Amino acid sequence: MNKTTASLFAFSATAISLWAQNGFAQENDDTQIVTANRFAQPVSSVLASTTVVTREEIEQWQSKNLVEVMRRLPGVDIAQSGGIGQSASMYVRGSEARHTLVLIDGVPIAKPGITGVSDFNQIPISIIQRIEFIRGPRSAVYGADAIGGVVNVITQNPENQNTLSAGLGSKQYQEYSGSVNQNITDSTRITVAGSYQGTNGYNVQPDSGYSIDRDRDGWRNKAFWAGVEHQFNDMFSGFARGYGYSANSDYDANYSGGQDEQQIYNHSFDTGLRFNKDDFSSQLSASYQKYKSYNYASIDGRYADSNSLDDMEQRNLQWGNTLAVGHGTVSAGLDWQQQKLVSTGQLYSGAPRESDSYKQDNTGAYVTAQQQLGTVTLEGSVRGDDNEDYGRHGTWQTAAGWEFVPGYKATLSYGTGFQAPTLGQLYGQKRFGISSNPDLAPEKSKQWEAGLEGLTGPVNWRIAAYHNQINDLIDYASDPVTYEGGYYNVKAATLKGIEATAAFDTSFVHHQITLGYLDARRDSDGETLARRAREQAKYQLGATVYDFDVDVIYQYFSKRYDNNTSEYANVQRRLSSYSTVDLAVSYPVTSHLTVRGRIANLFDKDYETAYGYQTPGREYYLNGSYSF
């Protein structure tokens, strides 16, 4: 056992030993979540590693986007090519960025790019009311893309509250938002919200040798959200809602005449009908997403031949049914998804514009169940997916929890998962010179996790150890003579680690601690996977002092590598370890008006999470919000 692993075990053992001296029982956390098994359950009954973030916490932390929220959470490492609005990749417990399923109100967000990575960085923070984050495989519940975990962004606000907010900050940052959440009758509720965020940014690659890159890389995001919910009678209710956002990001081209600007237009609509009677509930919902992503060279303009466009439509039908049985719940349902993508662009400057058009249907059926048998909780899920392109795929998972003494529980789980190849990986993409590979198979994972949790003295703690084996990893390779490239199942990787969390109060101060150790390697040669820190530590303090709410977060990430060796790179490029401190302070001027201020990267640390991309340094933000 190396020193880092030993230190984590020592921390855990010491903490349990010290905090056990004043142990007392904890009432179960009755916060309801729906993401773990697709039925409402108290978070205390979930056997997976789970974190719930509320709107109140987002405002207390003064996070400016979803990236800043997720960076704080256990098991998360983020690599970003610059500051706010720039491209970001999220690695959960060492899994690939494409291995985390991102949902908005339970519906997968469209992923038009060839890599299969969710562009969660562009989701406006103003529409987020709650985040449910499940770590570990959930393909047996949701199907493809849930190898590393699931992030469910929930936009509904159940409270009658209307707000106006405005703020400013470093690098000409501005934010404005407003929302109305109100019952207009006893049976009907409406929500309308809008927001704007923008920053002039800074030069994210100051060492670039290309003149086109010697500018500021700014970002702008406009969003609108509207919805209505109606209770028809004691049994039936329905909803309809829609949201949209447009985002404009400046980035660096990295070559003369290259693309350096992106515009995204996202529009989503969904509607549904709910039925509830006694121990049975059912929901049928339909959604439609339209996602356009333009990339172009700013010197040529958006409509020049050198631009590229990914134009995607995604339709989802979901029917879920839940029945209370014995001392637990059984849920079963059907999912149908259709994706259509048109990708247009040039392979190189002066080449003719070419277009690829794809369509794919997927149908899935699932059953999940949980049952309480005295001090033992049993859980299981099974799912089958039938995809018109890569065929049928089955996944399953099971878990058991045992409260061996009051307030202390041990858990053990095993689950399988898979990651579907993207349409561009399967059928090629002319504008990238990528050939089709219809034999491309989904990536497959097998993961187990053992956990121990409890309330010892004032401390609510949890320790989890996990081991994830991923086979048939999809990677890109090209012919050294013809330079023709494509995607193939060529790799396998093993991810194993330990995660420890603790929360407790001392006097008027609330403490939250996360420690993580990760060993993520490819099986072929034992090489460490890129952009994953081996060790991470996150320590958050929250306190109220003379009506001032204070939040301090310290985050440490150990050294990691920016790349893996391949035909394009002989050695791994090392990125140094780093630590940052953020300070946020809020003050309620009146019962309606709150003023907030934040200093990000308080000590102005110089570091990189992606090689060659400068992070923003110390930043200042000031915000005022009025509720009525």
Secondary structure, 3 states (H helix, E strand, C coil): CCHHHHHHHHHHHHHHHHHHHHCCCCCCCCCEECCCCCCCEEHHHCCCEEEEEEHHHHHHHCCCCHHHHHHCCCCEEEEECCCCCCCEEEEECCCCHHHEEEEECCEECCCCCCCCCCCHHHCCHHHCCEEEEEECCCHHHHCCCCCCEEEEEECCCCCCEEEEEEEEEHHHEEEEEEEEEEECCCCEEEEEEEEEEEEEEECCCCCCCCHHHCCCEEEEEEEEEEEEEEECCCCEEEEEEEEEEEEEEECCCCCCCCCCEEEEEEEEEEEEEEEEECCEEEEEEEEEEEEEEEEECCCCCCCCCCCEEEEEEEEEEEEEEEEEECCEEEEEEEEEEEEEEEEEECCCCCCCCEEEEEEEEEEEEEEEEEEEECCEEEEEEEEEEEECCCEEEEEEEEEEEEEEECCEEEEEEEEEEEECCCHHHHHCEHHHCECCCCCCCCEEEEEEEEEEEEEECCEEEEEEEEEEEEEEEEEEEECCCCCCEEEEEEEEEEEEEEEEEEEEEECCEEEEEEEEEEEEEECCCCCECCCCCCEEEEEEEEEEECCEEEEEEEEEECCEECCCCECCECCCCEECCEEEEEEEEEEECCCCEEEEEEEECCCCCCCCCCCCCCCCCCEEEEEEEEEC
